[in-house]
Amino acid sequence: MNYAIIQNGVVVNMIVIAPYNTSDFPDAVPVGDKPVGIGDEYRDGKFWRDGAEILSPAESEFSRVKTQGILKRIFRR
Amino acid sequence: MLTSCFLSGGGSPSPGGWVDVPQFTYTGQSETIVEEGIGWKIRFLTSGTFTLLSPDRMMIDAFLVGGGGGGNRGYLVSSNGVAGGGGGGGFTGTFFVQVEKDVPYDIVIGAGGAGATSNGSTGKDGGASKAFSYTVGGGCGAVNYVGGAGGNNGGSTPDPNTNGAGRDGASDGSPGQGTTTREFGEADAEDYAGGGGGGARAFGSSNRAAGGNGGANGGAGGNISNDYGNGRPGAFITGRGGNGGLGVFSSTARAGGGGGGGNYGGGGGGGASAYTSSVTAGEAVASGGAGGQGIVIIRNHRVKQATLSD
């Protein structure tokens, strides 16, 4: 699993850690399937790039659908 | 600075002989390979802490590979589709190290860089791998249609005004870091960190173009065999090698994604672009592939000429 190494709120490296020894790297934050990269920011428990939160593909798609109002129409039924 | 030298044999031999597998602990994932009559290798697959238990000290060769860079997504320039470049393979280095018993040594395995998957994004750089006070960088993510730099450079794609196949990613350090990317710097060893292949560009009806192949025996680009579809991954082993870039078809135009760079540290393949006037612009481009993770390998110090990295 990929983890971001954070220094002063900035991602300085991306590394691979197995789930059972994450305690070896206390500065590492799991990124899941978010396309986080070196140079991105980390604050308030979230990753950011150019002022926008970095979302996973599923989160991006949900956000897109929600923006288009499709969910509203479904719930209205 | 590179140093070439003839290595002396073994350093301090273990009680059983210098080719004996050492006793050690490692907190991450590793695998030990015994080479009969030659010695042993330990491959560190995830980050952790290595501690030698026996012998008291030993001389080793260490081979480090950084994570591969991500491939770029196809993108639009004034309604012209442009394919994405392949990610650069991770940098590699070979080092001569003395390790001591009961001393914890952190091993860091660089992750592959994310491929560009959304409009306006670019391929991300691979992570650095570190061990025994040495560091090798990750490959660069591709930013536009030019392949990312790295141990092996990613393949570029045709420029915004040119149709055609994506270019292959580099192998064996050229073009790239300028020194071999083969294991422990040995000419007959397997190659690592292939550059990702560039995506193809097909503009106009019925045009077909193949993605570039990944370097270091990486994945083939999308080509006629898969109807100019996605580039193949750098390897069939999960986590090893870059991922292929996606191909795309647009009406009757078809363009193949770049193949993932081969082996650990391989760059991601570039995404393709296929565009005709009958489709919307957003349907004409495809995502780049993620780079492959790096690796650290150690072995007993060997009587063989090797090229060491400073």
Interface residues (C-beta under 8 A of the other chain):
Chain A: N2 Y3 N13 M14 I15 V16 I17 A18 N21 D24 F25 P35 V36 G37 I38 G39 P57 S60
Chain B: T27 G28 Q29 L45 T46 S47 G48 T49 G67 G70 D106 V108 I109 G110 A111 G113 A114 G115 A116 T117 S118 S121 K124 D125 G126 G127 A128 G138 G141 G239 Q293 G294
